[in-house]
Every structure is written in structure tokens, then in C-alpha cells.
């Protein structure tokens, strides 16, 4: 299991939203096919076919817990991991 897979697993478990680094969360979104636009400290992620966008700002070097939850909700809502990955959770 690679680093990105471990971070995705951590996000989906929802037990340590405060312990996800901002860089790792951004890498997960890139891995899932999101594009990124940066305006100041705001990192705006979007993907064709999704209505929502994700607007992330770091808190020191960590992702904010509510933003980790937003990413988790998008992964689940749109099935961004595919069927085989969802069964292992």
C-alpha cells in the first residue's frame, strides 16, 4: 500500500481528521484527478463532472478537520475510488 493509499484510508476512516497534512490532502485530490487553482492561501480544487469545488487553506502545515471531512464526503458521494476500493473499508 503506497503513501497516497494510506492517506486515503486515513481520510475515509474519519478517526484522525486533525492529523492529515495539508500537502498529503492536496496530493490525494491530485491523485483523484482534481485540478488546482491557487489564489493567495486558497487552494481551489475542481474536477469535470462534479458540481462541488473544494476550497482548502492550510492551518500551519495541517489540513483543517472540516476540510478533510468535505473531501471524504466527496469521495463517498461520487464513488471516486471505484467499487473495488470501497469494499475494503
Beta strands, then each sheet from edge to edge (+ up, - down):
strand 1: 35-39
strand 2: 42-46
strand 3: 54-56
sheet 1: 1+ 2- 3+
end
